[in-house]
Amino acid sequence: MIALATNVLARILLEDEPDQARRARRLLAEEGATFWVPITVILELAWVLRSSGLTREAIAGAVRGLLALSGKAERFATFDEALVKQARNAGALPAVEAQ
């Protein structure tokens, strides 16, 4: 299992470093590879995306896509109330809940 860092995911989503984005996409395309995205990485990524000017909808979509990498998760815990609201409105799975 490969744990992914915030910077790997940010490069793919922001396309701000083309070489790193290409390498990150290649990593995610590795046949048979499984990935784990720590909760702290998702939270930091949301902050990075928000700081880069992405809309709340775009951030929610990005997080929703990442959660698909964590298909075995029963729930997603966060302290970010805005993320909880957006995820619930978008019907994100696994369920997102505030702690």
Order of alpha helices (4+ residues) and beta strands (2+ residues): beta-alpha-alpha-beta-alpha-alpha-beta-alpha-beta
